[in-house]
Amino acid sequence: MEKDIDRIQKNRDTDIVIRIDDFGGKPGVTIREFVKSPTYTGFTKAGLRIPGEKWDLFKASINSITDSDLVVVDTSQKI
């Protein structure tokens, strides 16, 4: 079973693909880079797999990140 959930463009030649799959009969979520180039089109080795039994832990970790955590603060300015 493979089901693509989303595809996020990283740059012109690379997407990040999120999919549900089963590896060795065990379901999980795979997040991998997919490249399109003149020499190769397909998934790279870059990525990760979250086993289904760890999904709730992973989801809680991701959901704990707030928008303000991702804001770059300029500390170079002096008062």
N, C-alpha and C positions, 0 to 999 in steps of 0.2 A: 504494500500500500504506500503510495506517495501522493501527497496533496500539497501543492504549492499554496502558501498562505499569502505571501507578499514578496515584492521585488523592489528594492530601494536602490536607486542609481547612486553609485559611489563616485564615478567619474565617467567620461565618455565611453570607455571600453569595459567598465566593470560594474556589475550589479551585485548587491547582497541579496541572496535568496533565502527566504525563511520557508521551511517546509516541514510537514509532518511525514515521517517515514517509519519503517521498521527495519532494524538492522539485526540480523540473527534472530528474527522472530520477536524482537523487543521493540515496542513503539517508543518514539521519542521525537524531539524537535531538532532539526539540523539547520544551522545558520552558516552559509558558505558563500564564498565569492564565485561569481560566474563571469568569465572573461570572453570577449569577442575580439579576436585579432586576426590578421591575415594568416598567421601560422597555427593558431589554436583557438578553438571555440569550445568552451565547456567549463565544468567546475574545476577550481584549483584545490590545492591541499589546504589552503587557508580557510579556517572556520572552526566550528565547534558543534558538538552534539550533546543535547541535554536528554538524558534518559527519562522516560515517562514517569518513573517513580520519584524523580528529583524535580519535576516540573513545578510543583507548588512552591518549593524552596526558591527556585530560580525566579519565578514570577513575583514572589514577595520581595526578593532582592531588587529586581528591576523596578517594581512599583514604589520602592522606598526612595528612589531618585526623584528629586524635585526639579522644577524648571530652574530655580535659583542655583542649584548645584552645577548647572551647565553654563552659567554666565561667567565670562572672563572678567575678572576684576583687575583694573589697571592700578598696580601698586607703585608705578614709577613716578607718579606725581607727588610732590611734596607740598605740604600746607604751609 
